[in-house]
Amino acid sequence: MKNIFKIKKLSPEEKKLIRKERLLLILSGVLFGISFTPFPFPFPLLLFVAFIPYFFVIEKKQSLLKVNTASYLTFFVMSLITVFWVGSWQSESDPFLMISGVVLVFFLPCVMLINSSLFYLSRKVFKKDLSIYFFPFFWVTGEYLLTLTDLKFPWLTIGHGLAKFTSFIQFADIVGAFGLSFIVLWINIFIFKGLKSFKENLKGRTIYFSAAASIFILIIVYGFSKISSSSNDEQKIKVGIIQPNIDPWNKWELGGLDDILNNNLLLSQKCADEGAKLILWPETALPVYLLSGTYQREVDSIYSFLRKNNVSLLTGMPDFVIYEKNPPRNAKYSEEGNYYYATYNSILLLQPNTYEVQRYGKMQLVPLGEHTPFVDQLPFLGDLLKWGVGISGWNVGQDTTVFKFANDKDTIKVGGLICYESVFPTFPNYFVDRGAQFLAVLTNDSWYGKLSGPYQHKEFANLRAVENRRAVVRCANGGVSCLINKFGVTEVETEMFTRTHLVVDVPLNNEKTFYTRNPLIIPVLSSAFSLWIFGINILLWMKKKFKL
């Protein structure tokens, strides 16, 4: 019994080895973290070697516990550097948001252990030297899983770290951000194998390094060929972007609606005077249910502006929808009014010649911030987990909407994404597949000051532009508002936390990329392979357990 709690005394050599392994694991996490914004190019190039120190350590681990213990350290450092900003860390910040930020930094690496666990299980199916080649399948499986369930958070997708590497990300129109993750990991693996055989096998070393270089060069050549083949004969539309720079912590308090509306209309008038045909207001631009019937004076002011200038308005707005029959599964019930209703973080399209409003309710809600995970299954969590700025507890939108508005004799189609939705590699393509000619991202991005989060969010839109070959127009309350062309290049942008406006010529595109039509090929194949590995291990366990 005494020996159960006895700690093995380590030799100096073993202690030295542990320190060395920890440094390698931390190094991998640091290299990954500083590949992301706000670190400038060429820092993203570090992604192509970031996993090599990690591979040197986990390849030697002989148990699932040891593999995951080592992996957690690397994943924690990745998470700490890349998403530390989620807690906001400002004097105005909600305590619940700060707690959520801390939880995320510690919990996200736990979810990522799915990747390392699958890698360990693959070693029971394949030879040890071969299993490393399948690591990209397991990693992409983990990335894809982070786009599913109520805990979705695909921020650390490797492909996102390449957002500033313009020539390389052009291949995303075929494989998407998940495919870029796959490619980056393969290059890491070939360099790792080359370094391992550096002294023993000259021929093998040459093959591995040549393979890594060939993949890298081919992707670059493809990128330059796509960029050089571009033309400027696309149809364009003038879009006005307003950046009102309203304090997000205070705008939900009563009494400020008139000032906010007047500010927005003043900036919008400047856009109209410069020829804009469509004007964008940011996410939850007016902090009220404008179309609930209570704010008719404000509604009349907006429509008066639209008719006077003959422009359309695409705006973020809280929306309140009553369902007399066939309510959605997550609708709420009003005992007083005897009806079902839902509240959405929405985009509304208002036009000068009609009172018919086109609506879209946000479908990808921020876990804990906008929507309590698993609240449909566990309703009591809705009251337990709530933060105090008026935006928690939204219902999940029901379907994608492609907004249509008239521009002279043409009908223009735009897909509207709300904030967090632009982070999902496999979501914006649904709007494009339904005919959207460009994408508009309406966001706030003011909660986190000038920490890295808003800048990362903006850069990730580069990938969405390339994946679908659509211009992306970002309209942010506090910035960064910008126009990103179909090659993922920012043509014009605003400074953070400035009250300003932009008028941009947005190219319209009707072509659909291979990725737009087939966004799930790589994540689904990776997941199927991972499931097969898991299934084989279950069978092996059953065979051993029951002596089959």
N, C-alpha and C positions, 0 to 999 in steps of 0.2 A: 504493500500500500504506500509506503514511503517513497518508492521509486516513481510513482505516478506523477508527482509534482516536481520531480527532480529535473532541473534544467541542465542540458548537456553543456559542458564547458567547451568553448570553442578555442581552437588553436589560433595563434597569430596569423597563420596562412588563411584559415577559414574566415577570420574577421576581415582580413584584407580583401578577400574575394567578395564578401558581402558588400563591403564599401564600394568596391569597383562596380559591382552589378547595380547597386543603387544609383551610382553616378551615371551609368549608362542609361538606366531607365528614366532618370530625371532629364538627361540630355535629350532623349527622344521626345519627351513631353515638351521641353523648351523649344526644340526645333520645330515641332508641329505648331505650337502656340504662336511663335513669332513669324510664322508663314502667313498668318491672317492679318487683315487690316487691324490696327492702323499702321502696321509696319509696311513700308513702301516696297515696290519692286526694286531690286531682285530678291527680296526676302522670300517670296513664294517658291523660289527655286529650291529652298531648303526642304520642301515637302518630298522631293525626289530622293532624299537621303535620310529623312526624319525617322523612319522605322528601322533603320539598320542597327543602331545600338540596341533597340528593343528586341530585334530578332536574335542577336548574339546571346541575349540572356534567356529568353523563353525557350529557345531550342534545347537548352541543357536541362530544363526543369522536367522532373520525372513524374510529378503528380498534378492532378487538377488544382489542388489547393495552392501549390507552389507557382503554377502557371498564372493563376488568377491573382495571387498576392503580388507577384511581380507586375502583372498587367495593370492592376489597380493603381499602382504608384505612377506609371506612365500616363494612364488615362486621367488621373486626378490632376496632374500637372498640366495636361492639355486643357482640361476643363477650367482650371483656375486661371490660366493666362487668357483664355479665349472668351469665357462668359462670366468673368468676375463682375462685370458691370450690371448684371441682372438685378442686383440688390439696390441699384441706383446710388446709394451712399451720398445723399444730399440731405441738408437739414429739413427739407420739406417732405422727404420720402416717407411713405407709409411704412410703419414697422412690419406689417405683414409682408410687404414687398421685399424688405431687407431679409426677413426670415426665409422667404421663398428663394432668394438669391443664394443664401448660404446652403440651403437644402439641395438646390440644383447642383452646385459645385461638388458636393459630396455624393449625391445620388446618381447623377448622370454617369460617372465612371462605373457604377454598379450595373447599370443597364448595358454598358459597353462590354462587360465581362461575358456577355453572350458570344461575342466575337472570339475571344480567347478560349472560351470553353469549347466552342465548335472546333477550333484549331487543335486543342488537346484531344478531342474525340477522334479527329481525323487520323491521328497517329496510331490509333488502334485498328484502323482500316488499311492505311497505306504505310509504306516504309517511312522511317523518320525523315530521311533526306527528301522524300517526295512531298510530304505533307505541307511543307512551307509554300509550295507552289499553289496550294488551294486556299491559302490565307485570304486572298482578295475576295473569293466567294463568300467567306464567312464575314468579312468586314462589311461588304456591300449588303449582305443580309441584315446585319445590325443597323446599318444606315437606313435601310428600307423600313425596318420595324419601327424606327423612330419617326416615321411619317404616319403610323397607324395608332389606333387606340386613343383614349382620352389623354394619354401622357406624351403625345407626339411632340418632338423637339429635334428637328433635323439640322440644327445649326452647325454641328461639327462635321458635316459631310466634307470629305477631303476635297472634292471638286470645288467647293466654295472658297477654299484657300487660294485657288488659282485665278480668282476673279480678275486680278490685274494683269495676268499673263495672257494678253490679248491673242497672240498668234497661236498659243497652245489650246485655248478654250474653244477655238472655232470647230473643233471636232465634236463639240457638244451637240451640234445639230444632227448628229447621227447617234451618239451614245448618251447624251445628257450628263448631268453632274455625277450620277452614280457610275457611269462608264468612265469618266475621268478619274474617279477614285480608284477604279479597277486598274486603269493604266498606270497611275502613279505607284500603286503597290507593286505591280509587276516590275517596274523599273527599280524600285527599292530591292526587290527580291533578287534580281539579276546582279545588281551591284553587290549585295550581301554575299551571294554565292561566289562572285568573282573575288571578293576580299578573302573569303574563307579558303579559296584555292590558290591564293596569291603565291605561296611559297612552294606548294607541292605539285601543282598541275598548271604548267604554263599554257597548254592548249585549252584547258577548261576555262582558265582565267580570261583568255582572249575571247572565247565564245560568249561568256557571260557579259563581259563589258561591251562587246560588240552588239549583243542583243539589246542591252539597255540603251546604248547610243542610237541604234537603228530605230527603235520605237520612238524615242524622243525626236529624232530628226524627221521621221516620216510624219509625225503629228504636226510639227512646225511647218513643214513643206505644205501640208494640206491647208493649214491656217493661212499662210501667206497667199496661196493660190485662191482661196475664197475671198480674201480681202481685196486682192488685186483685180478680181473679176467683177467687182461691184460697179454699178452704173448709177447715174443721178437722174434718171428719167422717170422715177416713181412719182405717182400722184401724192400730193401733200395737203395737209390741212393745218391751219393756224390754231394752236391751242394755247389758251392763257392759263397760267399757273399762279395761284395766289398762295403766299406763305405768310399767314397772319401773325405767327409767333405769339400765340395766346398761352399764358401760363396754364399748363394742363392740370396743375394741382388746385387751381382756384376757379377754373371756368365752370365747374359743375355747381358752384354756389349760386343761389338765386340772386337776381338783380343785375346780372351782367349781359343779358341777352341783347339788349338794344345796342350796347357798345360793340359787341362782337359782330352783330349783323351789319351795322353801319361801317365798321372797319372792313369787313369782307366785300361789301358792295362798293366801297371806295376803291379798293384794289382791283376789283372786277371791272369797274368803269375804265381804269387805266388799260386793262387788257383789251377791252372792247374798242377803245380808241385806237389801239395799235393793230386792229384788224382780226382779233380772235373770233372764231366761229363757235368754239366750245371752250367753256371756262371750267377749271377744276378747283374745287374746294377740298381741303384735307379731311381725313377721318374725323368723324363726330364734330364737324365744323361748327354746328350749332348744338349746344348741349341740352336739347329739349326734343320731345316727340312733336315735331313741327306740324305733321299732318294729322294730329289727333283731334283737331277741331277747336283746340284751345287758343291757337296762335294765328287766327285769320289775318290780323293786321300785318304780321311779319310775312305770311305767305303772299299777301297782296303786294307787299313791297318788292319781294323777289320777282314775282311775275311781271310787275310793272317794269322792272329793270330789264328782264329778258325781252319783253315786247318792244321796249324803247330801242334796244340795241340789236334786236333780231339775233340773239345768241342762245345757245343751250347751256345748261348748267349740270355738271356731273359732280355731285357732292356727297361726302360722307355725312351720315346722319343717323341718330337713333330712330328706330322705326317700331311702331306699335301696330300689330295686325290682329284683328278680331276674326275668329273662325266660328261661324254659325253652324257649320257642319264639316265633317272630315278634318278635324284638327290634326296637326302633326303630332307625332308620338311624344315630343318633349314640350307640348303646349301647356300653359298654366290655366287654371280654372278660376273664374271670378264668381264667388257665391252671390255677391251683391248684384252683379249684372246678369248672372246665369248664362255666361258664355265662356268659351275658351279663347285665350289670347296668347300671343308670343311677342317678345321684344327682341329686336335684332340690332346688331351693329351693322348698319346697312350703307349701301350706295344707292342714291336716287338720281334718276335723270329727269330733269324738268325742262320743258321746251316752250318756246314763246307762243306757239299757235295751238296748244292743246293743254288741257288740265289732266290728261292721262299721264300717270306717273309710272315709269319703269323702275322696278325694284330688284335689288340683290341683297340677300342677307348673308353675312359672313359665315363661311362654312368651316374654316380652319381657325378655331378659337384658341387663344393662348391659355394653356393649362394653368389653373389657379388665378390667373389675372382676369380673364374674361369668362371663364367657365370652370366650374368645379369638376374635376375628373370623377367619373362614375356617379354623378349626382342622380342620374336616371335610375340607377340600381340602388343607390343609398341616398335618398332625399335629404336626410338629416345633415349631410355634409354641406349642403347649400348654405345653411345658416352658420355652420361651424367655421367654414373657410370662406371668408369674405373680407375684401379690403375696401377702404373708405373713400374712393373717389368716383363713385357713381357708375362704374362700368363693369362690375362683376355680375355674373348671373345672366348673361345673354343666352338666348336660345340659338341652337345651331341652324344655320340656313339650310334650305331644302334642296336647292338646285343652282347650277351656274346660270348666269344671265349674260347674254351678249346685248349690250345697249345699242339701239339704232336711232340715229337722228339725221335730219335732212341737212345737206350742205349744197345749196343751189339745186341742181337737178339730181344730185347723187345722194345715196343713202350710205352713211358712214357707220361702221360697226366697230365698237370698242369693248374690250374685256376689262372689267374693273376688279382689281384685287385690293383687299384691305389689309394693310400693314403686314402682319406675320405671314399672310398667305403667299407672299412673294418669296418666302424661304423654301417652299416645297417644290422640289424638282419635277414632280409628276402631277402638279395641280394646274398651273396656268395653261398647259397645253389643251385642257378641256375647252377653255374659252376660244383658243385659236382654232381648234378642230371644228368648232361651231360657227366659225366665220369671222372672228375678231381680226381686224386689220392692224390694230396696235393695242398695246396694253397700258392701262393707267393704274398706277399704284397710289392709293390714297392712304396716308399714314400720319401718325402723330410724331413719333420719334423725339419727343421732348422730355420724356420721363427721366432720362439718364444723363442729363447735362452733356458735357463734351467727352464723355467716356467713349470707348471704342464701339459700343453697341450700335448706335445710329450709323456710323460709318461702315461697319460691316454689313448692316442691313442694306444700305445703299449699294455697296459693291456686289452683293449677291444677285441683285437685279441684272447685272451684266450677264450672268449665266442664263437667266430667263429670256433675255433678249436673243442670245445666240441659239439657245435650244430651239426656239420657235421662229427665228429670223423675223422678229417683230421689234419695232421701236418700243421702248418703255418710257413712259412719262411719269415721273414721280412728283407727287404733290404732298409735301410734308408740312405740318403745322410749324415746326421749329427748324426744318431742314433735315437732310439735304434734299432740296427740290432740284430736278434736273431732267434733261433729255438724254437718253441712252440709245444709240443707234443699234441696228440689227447685228452689228459685229461686237457689241459689248463695250463700245467706246463712248464715254461721256462727252457730249458735244458742248453742253453749257450747264452750269450748276450754280446754286446759291451758297452763301455762307450759312453756317449754323446760327440760329438764334438772331436772325435779322427779319424785320418786317419788310417784305418786298414782293415783287411779282416778276414773272417771265412770260414772254410770248415766243413760242417756238414753232417752227415748221416741222410737223411730224409726218414722216413718210408712211404711206399706206401699203400694205403687202397682203396679197391673197394666196401666195404659195404656201404649201405645207411641207415642213421638213420631215425626214424619215423619223426623227425623234417625236415630233408632234403626233404622228400617226401611230407610233409604236413606243410609248414611253416606258413600258413595263418589262420589256424583253430582258434586260440585264438584271434588274432586281428580282424578277420572278424566277429566272433560271438560277440565279445565285441562291435564292431561298429554297428552291426545289432541291438543289444539290445539298444544301445544308440539312434539309429535312431528311434526305436520304442517309446522310452521315449519322444523324441522330437516330434514325430508325435502325440502322445496322448495329449501332452500339446497344440499343435496347435488346435486339435479338441476341447479341453476344452476351449481354448480361443475363438474359433469360436462360441461355444455353448453359452458362456457368452455374447459375443459381439452382436450376432444376435438373442439371446434369443430363441435358437432352442429347 
